[in-house]
Amino acid sequence: MSSFFSYTIFGLFSGAAYAIAASGLVLTYTTTRVFNIAHGAFGMVLSFVFWDFSVRQGIPLWLSLILVLFVVAPAIGWFLQRFVVRGLGEGPVSVSLVVTVGMLVFCIGIATYYWPPEARSVAPFMPGHGIQLGDTFVTAHQIITILVAVAVAVGLYVLLTRTRIGTAMRASVDNPELLKLFGGKPDRVAALAWAIGISLAALSGILLVSVVGLDYYALTLLVVNAYAAAMLGRLKSLPMTFVGGMALGLLTSYVAGYLPSEGWLNDLRNVVSPLFLFVVIVAMPQAQLRVGQVKGIVSAPLPSLSKALGWGVGLLVLTALLTGNMSTARLLLLGTAATYAMVMLSLVLLTGYGGHVSLAQFTFAGVGALAYAKLDEPNLAGLVLSALIAAGVGALVALPVLRLTGLYLALSTLAFAVLMDKLVFQAHFAFGYNGSLTARRLSILGTSITSTLGYVLVMTVFLVLMGFFLLFIRRGVLGRVLIAMRDSPAACGTLGLDMRWFRVGLFGLSAGMAGLAGALFAGLRGTIGAADFQFFQSLPLLLLAVVFGVTSVTGATLGGVGLMLLPVLGSDYPSIAGLLLALIGFGAVALARDPNGLANLLFKAGRFLEKRYAPQLLARLPQLPGRGSTVDAGYDADDPDPDAVVDPAREVPAHVAT
């Protein structure tokens, strides 16, 4: 009985911290319609700030707490609403998700840059004080946390339902223009909501840091627990959010205390929160269709078939020239870049064309790699079967949330990625007791490709073929349907298009492409392990795809090279490793509203040079029979003018967006 009481006290303590974080998350969402995935990351950064004030600079504990909660955190919240997330709630969900994921990576980069890894600790509030209840000693820190959580829940409920400011907060979401007519200021109340939300994230991090420790990733990823609690309240009910946080804390504590420490049941201890989140998402009601004006994300211009073939052959030739005298280590890096590029191509299909965000794309690559190693069939049949297995897993992920779109669909992929990482990839039946598997290199038509140089060239061929496949889809009816469903689901519903099963097929195809890349990666490396496919790696993958252009094959190829160079530069220059992460996060935040990314700048430069110098060069060539005066710009005649569609800030008619 005493152990049960101890588990209950610890569960209430952790649940109270989750409820505080989830309450801030619900507050920002209900007032701005922006789901802040970086909520836990801001709590982590502000926990480091609290440690810096109270320990390193010697500021009194109470003054440090006041400075963090009532000065630093509100200032960050105001800045975010004013300059980063303003207007995101009115745009596509995919854009707001990418922006907040970018903020998450930015926070981790800033924290690792300013506070390099070393041993740090934060003492609990009033150490040594508490009360004795039977055989259990309840610390003062635990009592304070529970009482603060109750006070936060009551205070937020009163704020939103019994005050003019709370009414203005809710009205700023429902109809900001009407609120202005009544003298309200939507931007001001939204800034206030974000200031309070970031302060609550800081409070939850500070309350948990004495137990979890000052760890960049542990504190950041604890927000998954807040996601689950917030989802139980359907992102609008503060009482249900509080109940969800407390229930999750108790459930986690009881599972850790009573489940056996051996066997597969022991693995459930690490997946209670993501499993809870996935179950809650599955039980969510059907998502409403998005209605209103068509404000589609304008895609990059499509190249003609001849131009695509030319660039594909050029990439193969360039790879062959560059790899001639490369060392094995550099060849492995180049093959890794090709793997990342192929996984990003799967995001081009899913996010760039389909408008759905997946936070588990690297997990699907891990499924393909695991299947390839387990099948031990290093041939084209084994490669295709591995891709089909990954596609089946992707379709299964989409099936439980068949009724949902946007935010709920993205969070379900995050929960799935955590489940796969903790429950499957780290289990002995997957990568074995030593955590690694051996994979043989691919053989084509009986010819084994043993050299690293030859294998990298084969991977480049697969990359080019996958790019051609995407362009083929985009040009056809299927591509037009994808763009139409991305831009206006309501209009597609009125035309009788069954978007649910189409979405399942889209997820399956995208996962299959990522699984194919993972299988090729397994053959390249020869030995793969669970650490190669951690779920957190899907975040920089998504961000680099957005930075370089998630709507084009060119952007995916450049993004693969950039993601490969990231750890290399971090290893060569460890002092700026965190700064590189912060730079990627900042780039994603800056470019999320323009999904064509940096590739769009290259397209503009290419078109400028082509228009400026191509006529002069052609004029110097001898006149060929049948050659007219019109310069072939490299685009199909039935394609829209590329200069007319590269600006994503303009509203365009549906026939142009499709």
N, C-alpha and C positions, 0 to 999 in steps of 0.2 A: 504493500500500500504506500509505503514511503517513497519507493521508486516512482510509482505512478504520480504522486504529488510533485515530485521533482521534475518529471517530464512535463507535467502540466504547467508548472511555473516557467520552465524554459520555453515551452511552446507559446505561452502567452507573451513572454518577453519578445521573442523573435517575431511573432505575429503582430505585435504592436508596432514594431519597426517597419514591417511590411505594409501595415495599414497606413502609416504616416506617409511612406513613399507613394503608395497607390493613391492616396487622397490628393496629393499634389499633381499626380498624373491625370486624375479625373478632372481636377479643376482646370488645368490648361486645355484639356480636350473639350470640355463642355463650353468653354468660352471662346475658343479659337478654331476648333475642329482640326487641330494638329496633334497627332499622337507622337509624343516625344520619346523616341527610342533611346535617346541619350540621357534620359532622366537619371538613371543610375550613375552614368559617367560624370555628370555634374556633381552628384553627391560624393563621388570618389574624389574629384578634384578639390572640392570644398572641405573634405575631411583632411586632405593634405594641408590645405591652407590653415585649418584649425590647429593641426599639429605644429605647423611652422610658427604660428602666432604664440601658442601656449608653451611649446617645448624649446624650439630653437631660439626664438626671440625673447622668451621669458616673460611674456605678457600674462597677467593674471588670468586664471581659467575663466572666470565669469566675464571678464572684459573681452577675451578672445571669442567666447560664445556669442556675445552681443555683436561684435564686429562682423563675424561670419554670417550670422542669421539675419541681421537687420541692416547691414551696410553692403558687404561684398555680394552676398547671394541676390538681394533685390536689385542691385546694380546690374548684375549679369542677366537676370531675368528681363529687366527693362531693355537692355541692349539687344538681347535676342529677339524680343518682340518688335522692336523698332527697326532693326536692320537685317534680320535673318529670316524670321518666319512670318513676317507681315504679308498677309494676302495668300499664304499657302493653303489655308482652309478652303478657299474658293476654287483652287485648281485641282488637278488630278491627284489621287491619293499616292500614286507612285512617286510624284515629285516630292511631296512632303516626307515620305518615308526615306527617300534618298538623302534629303537635306538633314534629317535627324540622325541617320546613320553616319553621315559625314561629321556631324557634331560629336558623335560618340568617339569616332576614330581621332578627331582633333583633340578631344579631352585627354585621351590616353597618351597621344603624342606629347602634348604639353606637360602632362604629369611626369612622364619618363624623362623629359628634357630638363625640367626645373628641379625635380627630385629624383636623381638617379637611384637605381636599386641599392638598398642597404637596409640593415636591420633597424626598424623603427617600431615604437610601441606607444599606445595612448592608454593611460590609466582610466579605469571607469570612474564615474562620478561618485564621490564620497566613498572611497575604498575603505573596506573594513567595517562599514556600517551596514546595518540591515536588521531584520527581525528573524527570530527562530520560530518556525511553525512545525512543531513535532520534531521529526528527524531531518527536516529540510531547512536550510538557511537561505532566506530570500534576501539578496543583496539590495542595497539602496538604489543601485543603478537599474536593476530590474523593475523595482517599484516605480521609479521616476519614469522609465520608458513606458510602462503601462498607463500611468496616469496622464502622461503627455499625449499618448495616442487617443485616449478618451477625450481629452480637452480639445485636440485638433479636430476630431470628428464632430464634436458638438459645435465648436466654433465655426467650422466651415459650413455646416448645415444651417446655422443661424445666419451666417453671412449671405448665403445664396438664396435663402427663402424668406428672411425677415428684414432685410435691409434694402435700401434704394440702390446701393452699390451692387449687391448681389442680383437684384432685378435687372440692372443695366448690363451686368456681365452676361446673363442669359439672353437678354434682348439683343446684345451685340452679335450673337450667333444667329438668332432666328431672323432678324431683319435689321441690319445695321443702318440702312437708309431711314427707316421709320424711327429708329432711336435718335438719329440726328435731328429729325423734325421736332422731336420732343425735347431738344436741347442736350441730349446725351453726347458723349464723346467715346465712340467705339474703340478707337486706338488707345485711349487712356485707360479704359477699364480692362482691355486686353493686356496692356503692359502691367497693370496691377495684378492680374491673374498670374501672369508669368513670373512676376517678382515673388508672389506667395508660393507658387509651385516650386521654383528653384530653391527657395528657403526651406521648404519641406523636404526636398531631396537632400539638402545639406544636413538637416536635422536627423533624418533617418540614417545617413551615413555616419554622422558623429556618434549616434547612439549604438551603432553596430560595430564601429571600428575597434572598440576594446575587445570584442569577441572574435571578429574576423581577422583583424590586423590591417595594417596599411598596405594593402595589395592592390595593384592596378586593376587586375582582371576580376578578382573575387568580389570586390565591392561593386564593380561595374555590372557584372553578370548577375548579382543578387537582385537586380531590378526585374529579372524574369519572374521572380516571386510577386513583385508588385504588378506586373502585367496580369498574372493570373487573378490576383485579388481585384484589380480594376475591371477585368473582363466579367467577373462574377456580378459586379454591379452594372454591367452593360455600359460602362464608361459614362454613366450619368447619375447613378444612385450612390450617394456617399454612405448611407447606412449599410447597404449591401456590400460596398467596398470594404468597410470596416469589418463586417462579419466575415467576408472572404479572406482578409488578411489574418484575422485571428484563427479561422478554421485551418488555413494553410499552415500557420505556425504550429498549431497543435498536431496536425496530421504529420508534419515533418518530424516533430519531436517524438511522437509515438512510434513512427516507423523506424527511426534511428534507434529507439530504445528497445523495441520488442522483436523486430525481425532478426532472424539468425544472422550471424556474421560470416557465414560460409554459404556458398552456392549462389544461384542466380537471384535469390531473394535479397542477398546483400547488395546487389547492384541497384535494386529499387530505391535504396536510400538516397542515391544521387540524382534520381529522376522524378521525385515526387512533384516538384514544382512544374517542370515542363509537361509532365503527364496530366497534372491538374489543369494546366493552361489549355492543353489540346482537348481535353474532355469538355471544358467550359465552352471553347470555341465551337466544337461540334454541336453543342446544345443551343447555340445562338439562333435567334430567329432568322428567317430569310432576309437577305439584304435587299434594300429597295434599289430600283433602277435609277441611274443618274439621268435627270432630265434637264432640259434647258438648251441654250445655244450650243452649237458644235464648236468646241474650242480644242481641237485635236492637237496633239504634239506633232509638229511638222517633221517628217522624216527627211533624211538626207536624200539628195537627188540620186536616181538610179543610173548607173553607167550602162552604155550599150553593151551588147554581147561581145563585139570586137574589142572594146576597151577593157572589159572585164577579163577576157582571155589574155590580152596584152599584159595587164598588171599581174595576173596569175603566173604567167610564164616568166615575167620579170622577177617575181619573188623567188621562184625556183632557181633561176639563173644566179641571182644575187646570193642566195643561200649556198649554192654550190661553190661560188667563188670565195665567199667568206670562210667556209668551213674547210678549205683545202689544207691549210697549215695550222688548224686549231688544235689545241691540246684536248685531251679527253675531258678535263674538267670544264673547259669552255663549251665543248660540244654538249655536255650534259645540261649546262645552263641554257643553251640555245634550244635544246629539246624541251626543257621545262617551260621556256617562253612559248613554244608552240602549243604545249598542253594548256597553259593559261589562256592563250588566244582562242583555242577551240572551245573551252568552257565559256569564255566570254561570248563566243558566237551563239551558244545556247541561250545566253541572256539577251542577245540581239533579237532572237526569235520570240522569247517570252516577254521581255520587258520593252524592247524597242519597237517591235511590231504588235505584240499583244497587249501591252500596257499593264501586265501583272508583274509584281515584284516577288522574287524568290530569295529568301535568306538561307537557302540550303543547297545552293548549286554545287558547291564543292563537296558536299555530302554525297550527291548523286555521282560525282566523279569517283568518290571513294567506293561506292557500291560497284561501279564498273570495274575498278581496279581489283577489288576483292573477288568479284566473280571471275575475272580473267585468271587470277592466281589460283583460285580454288578449282576451276575447270581444268587447268593445266593442259589446255589445247592451244598452243601458240601458233594459230593459223587464222585465216580469214573467217572460218566458221566460228572459232572460239571468240574472235573479236566481235563478230556480229551478235553472237549469243550474249556476250557480256553487255553490249549496248541494249539489247532487248530486255535483259533483266533489270537494268537501270531504268529503262522506260516504263516497265511494269511497276517498279517501286514508285516512280514519279506519278503514275496514274493512280496508284493506291493512296498516295498522299492527298491527291485532289478529290478522291471519292468521298471521304467523310465530310468534307466541307463543300460539297457540290452546290449548296444553295448560297454560298457566301462569295464575296468578291473583295477586292481592295485590301483594306487594313487587316481584316480577319483572315483572309487568305494568306497574306504575308506572314502574320504572326503564327499561323499554323505551320508554315514551313520552318520558322525559327524553332518552334517547339519540337518538330520532327527532327531537326538537325541536332538539337541537344540530346534527344532520346537516342538517336543513332550513335552519337559520339560516346555517351556514357553507358548505354545498355548493350550495344552491338559491337562497335569497333574496339572497345576496350575489354571485351569478353574473350575468354580463352578459345572459344569455338570459332572466333573470327580470325584474328591474326596470331593465334597460338599463345602459349604461356610466355614465350620470350618477346611477344609483341611485334613480330615481323613475319613476313611470308616471302618466299622466293618465287619470282615470276620469270619465265623464259621469254626471250625476244621473239618477235613475230617472224613467221616464215610465210612467204607468198608463193603459191603454186609449187610447194616442195622445196623452195630455195630459202634457206635460213639466213637471216640478216644478222650476222654476228658482230660486225664492226659498228662502233658508235656513230661514225660518220655516215654510213649507209642508213642506219636507223633514223638519224635526224633528218636526212633527206626524205625518207619515207613519211615521217611525221609531217614534214612540210607539204608533201603531196596531199596527205589527208586534210591538212588545214585548207589548202587551196580548193579541194573538192567540196569541203563543207561550206566554204564561202560561196562557191557556185550554186550549191544546193539552196542556200538561203536566198540568193538573188533570183533563182528560179521560182521559189515559193512566192517571193514578193511581187514578181511580175504577173503571176497568174491570178485566177479567181480566188484562190485560198488567201493570197496576200491581201487582196482588196477587202475580203471579208474580215481578216484580222484587223486591218486598220479601221474599218467601220465599227467593229465591236469595241475597239479601244476608244474611239472618239465618242460614240453615242450608243451605249448599251440599250437605252430606252427605244431609240429609233430601230435598232435591230430587232428588239422584241416585238415591236408593232408589225414588222415585216415577217414575223413567224420564224425567225432564226432561233434554234435551240442552243443558247450560249452555254448551258451547263455542260453537256457532253462534249461540246467543242472545246471547252476549257480543259476538260480532263485529257482530251487528245493532245492539246497544246502542251500541257504539263508533261505528259508522257514523252512526246517528241523531244522537248527541250531536255528532259532528264536523260533520254537516250543519247543525245549528242554529248552531254557532259560525261556520261558513262563511257562512251567511246574514247573520249580524251583521257579519262582515267585509266582505261585498259592499256592504251598506248604508253601512258606514263609509267605504268607498272613494268612493261617490257623494257622501257628505257632505263629505269633505275635498277631493275634486277631484284631488288629487295624493297619491300614497302611495309609500312607500319601504320598504326593508328594515329601517330603524331602527324603523318603526312596529310590527314584529312580532317583536322579539327574543325568544328563548326564555325569557330571565330574567323577562319580564313575566308569564309564566304563574304564577310563584310568588306575587307579591302578589295576583293575581287569585284564586287558590285560597284564600289566607288571608282576604281580605276576604269571600269567599263563606262561609267557615266562621264568621267573626266575626259576620256579620249573619244567618246562618242558611242552610245549604246544603240544607235539606230543604223550603223553602217559596219560593213566588213572591215573597212580600213580602221575604224576606231577600235574594234576588237583586236585586230592584229597589233596595233600600237600599244593598246592596253596590256596585252600579254607580255610584250617586251618590258613595259614599265613595271609590271608586277614582279617580273623576274629580277629586274635590277634593284628593286627595293631592299631585299635582304642583303644583296651584295654590297650596296652602298652603306647599309647599316653596319655590316661587318667591317668594311674597310675604314669607315669613319664612325666609330661607336658614339662619339660625342654628339653627333647630329642625328642619330637614329630616331630619337623621339621627334625631332624637328621635321624629319621626312614624313612621319605619320601625320603630324599636325598639318603639313603642307597638303597631303592628299585629302584630309578631311576638309580643309579650307577650299581646295579646288572643287570637291564634290558639292559643297554648299554654294559656291559661286556659279557653278555650271549646271546645277540640277534643273534649272528652268530652261536650259538649252540642251536637250538630250543629244544633239549632234556633236557636242563637245569640241575638243581641239581639232578633231578631224574636219569639222566645218571650216576652220580657218585654213586648213590645207586645201580644201575644195575651192574656197574663194581665191586663194593665191594661184591655184592651178588655172582657174577660169580667167583670172586677170592676165596671167602670162600667155595663155592660149589666145585670148582676144587681142592682146597687144603685139605679140610677135609671130603667131602662126600665119597671118596673112602675108607678112613680109617674107617668111621662109618659103611659103608655097609659091609666092610670086617669082622667086628665083629658080624654082624647079622647072625643068622642061615641061611644056604642055603635053599632057598625056591624053590619048584618045578617050573621049567620053567623060573627061574630068570637067565638071562645071565650075562655076565661080563660087559656089557656096562652100564654105569651109565646114567640114564635119567636126562638130564640137564634141563628138563622142557620146551623144545622148540620142535616144530613140526619138523619132519624130512625134510619136504620140505621148511622150513624157511632157510634163509641165516644164515651163522655163525654170531652170535651177535657180536663177537669181530671184525668182518670185516666191520660192518656198523655203528659203534657208533661214528666214527670220521667225523663230518660234513664238515671238511675242505678239505677232499679228494673228488676228482671227482670219481663218480662211474658209471658203465654202467647202462643203463635204466632198464635192467631186475633186477638189484639188488635194485635200488631205488624203483621199483614198487613191 
